[in-house]
Amino acid sequence: MSNVLLQQEIIERQSAETALRQSENLYRQLVESQTDIIIRIDLQGQITFANVAACQTFGWKQDEFRGQSFLQFLHPDDLPQVMESITALGSSYYTLTSCERCALTANGLRYFQWNAIAIQNDKGEVVEIQQVGRDITEQQAALHDRQLAEAALRQSEEKFRTFSENTHATIWIGSADSFYPLYISPAYEKIWGRSSQGLFEQPTSWVDTVHPDDRDRWGHYTTASSVNESVSKCPRCFTRWWQYQYFCGK
């Protein structure tokens, strides 16, 4: 009877070991097929595992990674926060996501988004930290370019607004297809004695201020300006002469 129990125990142990090897092989195949960096470190920051993508990124072999400090691949400015993250992960089980981590790779300084998770042993103790890193350098560059463009646009708009709100000339911006006013400078109300809001509500009301003899020619001027032809004319108004200059913006 004891031999039967022993034999059954051996079979169960062998089955468990086979299942464990299969699980480990499946995990390794999954990890090695990833294009993202996967690195595991102990609580002292020493590397215990690095996948193929990590080797290609940093220019090291897998056996060269083991025992090396993960911190040597990071930018010095990031080290304090990384150490704080390792300490936090070592004391609890949760996922930590951090962006814009600089890493010193074989291709120079790159930006990575890291997802880190604590690995526990069978006693529930945190023994390792697994980090998955995705190269976001191009995305960061595009974001930086967009931020610069937005800053330049804001600066340009501020320059235009400062000029338009302090000039004695009326500046009127309208849509190319309908001549509907999009912007009217404050000088309009001072010069014409009419509200800008009234012009927005009735876009063609300004024609009433043009002398009747000049109104027929005004349609030609506005049409010419819509095809990117500069127009500078002096139509008569009921109170005085004015010079108008139109141009088409793209």
Disulfide bonds with the S-S distance in Angstrom:
none
